[in-house]
Amino acid sequence: MTQLTNDTRALIPVFNEYGEAETLVYQPDGIHRMKGAPMQLLEHACLYYGSSIQGRIEAARHVLGPHRKTPVVMDWHADAVFFPTIAKESPDCAWINFQHVTDIKPGANGTHIQFLTGESVQVNVSDHTVSRQKQRSIEISYAFQKRFHGSTLKQT
């Protein structure tokens, strides 16, 4: 299995010829098609880094307040924060790592999200929703980085 890291750009849901959930995982070495829904892959990654996805969501809500479509801090260094495009329970929910997003543009059938690599994906939500989700991801990333990295700074 390809391990999700802070270099993973996006988890895009697709379905095979039998209607089974699979995910297009955008990695530095290419796009990999993996068995399972994006939510399942993200759950495995969160567990790998020490907590369940539900625990990560609860921690984020503690900082951001009660919101739907809560971003998930995949690892405690706050290096990889993925935001859902729609309700996480939906089979059509894509997860985007905000750090790799360079541009968000409305398209004919949703929103085009461009990454640092020049690649882009299209999601079936408004550009306003994607921008808001990216902003919330920035907020949670900053809050956790401040807690983890700021607490090690010595005052003189």
N, C-alpha and C positions, 0 to 999 in steps of 0.2 A: 504494500500500500504506500502511496505517496504521502509523506507526512506534511501536514499543513504547517506553515511557518509564517513569519512576518513578511516573507517574500511572496506568499500566495496572494494573488490579486483578487480573484473572484471565484465563487462557487455558484454555478448556473445549473438549474434543474433541467433535465431532459428525461425522456422516457424511451426505453428500447421497444423493439417490435412486439413485445409481449405486454407492454404497458407498465413495466417495472421501472421504478425510479432509479435514475442514474444521475451523475453530476459531472459537468465539465469543470475541471479544476485548472485554473489559469496559474501556472507555475513559471519560474524563470526559464526552465528548459522546455517549455511548450505547454500545450493544452492536453490534459489527460482526461479520458473518460473513465469514471469509476462507478462501481456498483454502489447503490444507496443514495438516498436523498441528501441534499446539502446539510440539512439539520443533523442527520446521522453522522456525517463526516465531521462536522463541527463539534458534536458531542464527544466523539472519540478524541479529537484534538484537545478539547478542554480537559477531559479526563487524563490525557497524557501529561498535560501541564499542571495537574493537581486538583481539579475541581470539576463538578458537573456543569453543564451549560445552565441549568436552573440556578445553581449557586452563583454563577457569573452574572446572570440576569438580575438576581436579587441584590448583589453587590452594586451593580450599575444603577439600579433603581434607588438604592439608598443614597447615592450621590446625585443622580439626576431628578429624582422624584418619580412618582408613578406615571409611567408613559407606556403606551403601546409601542411595539416595534423597537424594543430596547436594544441598543448595540451591545455586543458581547466582546469583552476583553478576553481574548483567547489565552494569553499568558500573563502572569502577574507583573511582568516588566512593562506592560502596556504598550508593547511594540506592535502587536497585531490586534486591531479592533475592527471587527466585522459588523456591518449594519445590515439588517434585513430590509428588503425592498417593500414587502407586504407582511401580513401577519405570519409569524414563524411557523404556524401550524399548516399553512397553505402549501400544497404540493408545488405551487408555482413560485415560491419564495426563493429569491436569489440572495446571496450574501456577498457583500462587497467590502474589501479591506480599504478603508478610507485613505490610508497613507499613499496609495498608488494612484488615486484619482486626480487627474489634472484638469479635466473639463467635463462639464455636464451641459448637454444641449437637448432641447426638445426635438423630437422626431415625429414622423408621420404616425407611428404606432407605439408611442411611448417616449422613452428618454435614452439618448446615447451617452454612455459613460466612457470617457477616454482615460487610458492609463499612461503612466510615465513611459512605458515601452512603445507607445504608439498604437497598441491594440485598443479595441473598443468592444463593448458589449451593449446590447439593447435590452432594456427592461420595460415592462408594461405598467409603469407608474409615471406620474408627472415629474418634470424637472424640479418643481418646487419640493416634492416629497423627497427626492434624492438629495437635494441641497440641504434640506432640513435634517435628514438622517446623517449626512456627512458632518454637519455642524455639531450635532449631538455626540457623534463619535469623537470629534476633536475635544469637546468638553470633557468627556469621560477619560480620554487618554491623558489629557493635561492633569486632571484631578488625581489620577492614579500615579502618574509619573512624579508629580509633586510630592505625593505621600511616600513613595518608595525611594526616589532619588533625593528629594529634598530633606528627608529625615536623616540622611547620612552626612549631610553637610555640617561642618563644625563652624560655630560662630566664634569670632575672635574679638 
